[in-house]
Amino acid sequence: MYQDESKDSYHRESGRMHYLERIIDRLAGEYHERIIDKGTGAVVREVHESLKAHTGRGSARWAMPPDGAA
């Protein structure tokens, strides 16, 4: 499965618009993401890692244990 996403995104903390490019390749086990500040063109964040290493953000965050104990 291959998922490709490109979109404009508003960053609440900075109050700036960003351009987001994200590729999730489940067959190859890879995650790629690039965030670019639309005003300056500067790369804010660039990530290239295995899906196994991709934790702690979005849907990759840890889940609440079934019994509710955290």
N, C-alpha and C positions, 0 to 999 in steps of 0.2 A: 504494500500500500504506500502511496506517495501523496503527500499533501503539500500544496504550494499556496502561499498567501502573500499578497502584496497589497498594502493599503496605507492611507494616511491615518495617523493616530494622534490624539491630543494627550500630552503629558501633563497631568494635573499639577505635579510638584513644581515643575519649571514654568508652566503656563505657555509652553511652546508646542508647535506642531512638529511632528516627526513623521518620517516615511519608514514603514516597517516592511521588511522582506523576511519571510520565514519559510523554510523547507524542512519537512519531516519525512524522512525516507525510512519507513519501518522495515522494508526488506533488507536494506543495507545497514540498518541500525544507526542512522546518522541524524543529527539535528544541526541545522544551520540557521542563523538569525543575524540580520544586520539592521540597525536602527540609525537613521540619518536625520540630523536636525535640518528641517526644511528651510530655515532662515539663513543658516550659515553653510550648509552642505557638509558639515563636519560629521564624521562617524561617531555616534554616541556610544554604541555597543556593537561588538561583533563577536559571535560565538560559533565555533565549529567543534562539535564534540559528539561522542557516541551517545545513543539514547540511554544507555545504562548509566552514564555519568551525568545526564541531564536531570537534576532533581532540585526541588526547592522553589520552583516558579510555576505559576499557572496550574494546569492540570497535573504537573509533575510534583506538586506539593504533597507532603505526607497526608495520609487520610486518617480520620478519627477511627480508633479501634472499634470493632463491632459492639463491644460491651460499654462504650462511652467513656472509658477510663483513659485519660490522657496524661 
